Amino acid sequence: MLGTEGAQLIAAALGSNSSLEHLELAGNILGGHYTAQGFVPDLSGVTALAEALKQNSTLTTLGLRYNKLDAEAAQHLSNALVSNQSLVELHLSNNDLDAEAAKHLSNALVSNQSLVELRLANNLLGCKRESGRWVSDLSGVTALAEALKQNGTLAVLDLRSNHLGDAAKKQLQDASLGRAIKLQL
């Protein structure tokens, strides 16, 4: 497991990389680390990766599944996507991404013109944490639907198992009408 320190080392190399096209970092708990008391969030590795992505122009695929990434991590990655125009596939399935994370990613989708595939399955995009429990919140899905209307490059959006509900799914389907997009709900 790489953890945050390993991610920082990879980010340092990625910033000056001129040949690596695919990077798979699944299952490395980049969003923090475990102690005897439980999980401790630490986004220093994700922040470093996001900063490296802003500079990198060769990476086309980034896999970050199973890394305990949250809304703040999504914000860092979204900021990178605004300036990165080489990344074609981003895999963020099986993390802790919620409605707030969906809003951050939506902001990036409005301006990013290189991303073709975004995988967000098995997260909590239709929810937010309130008083220690998860409750329905479709504001992130609404933002994604609006972003779909403006983004012309995304061809695959995987949103399976995100507690979306029928109304949210319809909203996304309506937003993708007339587009050649594979919407997985």
Residue pairs with C-beta under 8 A, 6 or more apart in sequence:
1 27
1 28
1 29
2 10
2 25
2 28
2 29
2 30
2 45
3 28
3 29
3 30
3 33
3 45
4 30
4 32
4 33
4 42
4 43
4 44
4 45
4 46
5 45
6 28
6 45
7 25
7 28
7 30
7 44
7 45
7 46
7 48
7 49
8 44
8 45
8 48
10 23
10 25
10 49
10 52
11 45
11 48
11 49
11 51
11 52
12 48
12 52
14 20
14 23
14 49
14 52
14 53
14 56
14 59
15 51
15 52
15 55
15 56
17 56
17 58
17 59
18 58
19 58
20 58
20 59
21 58
21 59
21 60
21 61
22 59
22 60
22 61
23 59
23 61
23 62
23 63
24 61
24 63
25 62
25 63
25 64
25 67
26 63
26 64
26 65
26 66
26 67
26 91
27 65
27 66
27 67
28 66
28 67
29 66
29 67
29 68
30 45
30 46
30 49
30 64
30 67
30 68
30 69
30 73
31 41
31 42
31 43
31 46
31 67
31 68
31 69
31 70
31 73
31 95
31 96
32 39
32 40
32 41
32 42
32 43
32 68
33 39
33 40
33 42
34 40
39 68
41 68
41 70
41 72
43 72
43 73
43 76
46 67
46 69
46 73
46 76
46 77
47 76
49 76
49 77
49 80
50 76
50 77
50 79
50 80
51 80
53 59
53 62
53 77
53 80
53 81
53 84
53 87
54 79
54 80
54 83
54 84
56 84
56 86
57 84
57 85
57 86
58 86
59 86
59 87
60 86
60 87
60 88
60 89
61 87
61 88
61 89
61 90
61 91
62 87
62 89
62 90
62 91
63 91
64 77
64 90
64 91
64 92
64 95
65 91
65 92
65 93
65 94
65 95
65 119
66 94
66 95
67 73
67 95
68 95
68 96
69 77
69 92
69 95
69 96
69 97
69 101
70 95
70 96
70 97
70 98
70 101
71 97
71 98
71 100
71 101
71 104
73 95
73 101
74 92
74 97
74 100
74 101
74 102
74 104
74 105
75 101
75 104
77 90
77 92
77 104
77 105
77 108
78 104
78 105
78 107
78 108
79 108
81 87
81 90
81 105
81 108
81 109
81 112
81 115
82 107
82 108
82 111
82 112
84 112
84 114
85 112
85 113
85 114
86 114
87 114
87 115
88 114
88 115
88 116
88 117
89 115
89 116
89 117
89 118
89 119
90 115
90 117
90 118
90 119
91 119
92 118
92 119
92 120
92 123
93 119
93 120
93 121
93 122
93 123
93 158
94 121
94 122
94 123
95 123
96 123
96 124
97 105
97 120
97 123
97 124
97 125
98 123
98 124
98 125
98 127
98 128
98 129
98 134
98 137
98 140
99 124
99 125
99 126
99 127
99 128
99 137
99 138
99 139
99 140
99 141
100 128
100 140
101 123
101 125
101 140
102 120
102 125
102 139
102 140
102 141
102 143
102 144
103 139
103 140
103 143
105 118
105 120
105 144
105 147
106 140
106 143
106 144
106 146
106 147
107 143
107 147
108 115
109 115
109 118
109 144
109 147
109 148
109 150
109 151
109 154
110 147
110 150
110 151
112 151
112 153
113 151
113 152
113 153
114 153
115 151
115 153
115 154
116 153
116 154
116 155
116 156
117 154
117 155
117 156
117 158
118 154
118 156
118 157
118 158
119 156
119 158
120 157
120 158
120 159
120 162
121 158
121 159
121 160
121 161
121 162
121 184
122 160
122 161
122 162
123 161
123 162
124 134
124 162
124 163
125 140
125 141
125 144
125 159
125 162
125 163
125 164
126 136
126 137
126 138
126 140
126 141
126 162
126 163
126 164
126 165
126 168
127 134
127 135
127 136
127 137
127 163
128 134
128 135
128 137
129 135
134 163
136 163
136 165
138 164
138 165
138 167
138 168
138 171
141 164
141 168
141 171
141 172
142 168
142 171
144 157
144 159
144 172
144 175
145 171
145 172
145 174
145 175
146 175
148 154
148 157
148 172
148 175
148 176
148 179
148 181
149 175
154 181
155 180
155 181
155 182
156 181
156 182
156 184
157 172
157 176
157 181
157 182
157 183
157 184
158 184
159 172
159 183
159 184
159 185
160 184
160 185
164 172
164 185
169 185
172 183
172 185
173 183
173 185
176 183
